């Protein structure tokens, strides 16, 4: 019944029309994949461990109907992805991930995943839909890098939430466009402004259309910049039930990360443009060497991550090489320039093209600000921030709070740094339990 194609796009298993393509990755715990090149499956490795072909056969034999339960609009190409968490025990260890491609208004093709609980049955998801939105130089895989008990994506799914995972343009999951190639300069002509108003908006539209429900947004780092900017827009915020923001950022005036400040002072964005680059890929030799050149007597880069994010208290440093197998993802030089504008100017505004082009595009000398006061007072917001976060500085967080018309629920962790909110080995107890309690309280009072 299942046709297995022997060449890599050979991991495509066709289950007949109109059921979507099945993506099956036979990945073992050591990360080795039989018969498939590492470059071919690099997009999928972070999410898939210890999958064996015999487990797949047992699963489809025992639960064939479960593969037909989710219907998607024909306009979207969908793939079924299987996530095996432990060994070959079917019921407690198997999750299904559905991958859909969503097209933005400006033609980018985004990967949006939907995750089941351990049961592998999306029908048992009774909670609100939750969209997880990753940070800068990351993608949706960032929510699944640790164990099932520590990774927020797994935790929410196992709690019964309908978990959706966003991946913005330019990441290795969302590297497509209807007419542009990623080698084209125009492909990289965007910043977090477009990520908020196009990417996040389109993902929310899709989830809202499929679930007929308002959505909980969870953002980390750049994901919070996108969320806060998007929530100022009436047509977007009407689809959102609540927002939970980890390391919330709308202002970057008080960034204290030494290597970031060095990059800003040395105009790294201009240097990269002068090299003729528009994609910002820190896996490339050019950018690795460029960053190395900044780590001189002015900046101590022996603890490279701390020099960028601040001191992190609680993530497992012995897993750093594992994390670096999958992060960082690419972004655009224009995105970096927009972030640097926020640091230099102390603003939360649209992209600054300079006076003449601002006049042409915006009809005014300076780019319009994203007015946080436009976020409805009725929208529940939960925020968690840390005392050691050198990017989402507490002073800037306070400014964000002062400009919001609502009073968000706050969780402050004095010893947490920027990465801890995503990868702390204690985040499930320190942070995620509080976040889930926030969501549960809203579910009880919601008519959803």
Buried (B, 14 or more C-beta within 10 A) or exposed (E): EBEEEEEBEEBBBBBEEEBBBBBBBBBEEEEEBEEBEEEEBEBBBBBBBBBBEEBBEBBBEEBEEBBEEBEBEEEBBBBBBBBBBEEBEBEEBBBBBBBBBBBBEBBBBBBBBBBBBBBBBBEEBEBBBBBBBBBBBBBBBBBBBBEBEBBBBBBBBBBBBBBBBBBBBBBBBBBBBEEBEBEEEEBBBBBBBBBBBBBBBBBBBBBBEBBEBBBBBBBBBBBBBBBBBBBBBEEBBEBBBBBBBBBBBBBBBBBEBBBBBBBBEBBBBEBBBEEEBBBBBBEEEEBEEBBEEBBEEEBEBEEBBBBBBBBBBBBEEEBEEEBEEBBBBBBBBBBBBBBBBBBBBBBBBBBBEEEEEBEEEBEEEBBEEBEBEBBBEEBBBBBBBBBBBBBBBBEBBEBBBEBBEBEBBEBEBEBBBBBBBBBBBBBBEBBBEBBBEBBEBBBEEEEE
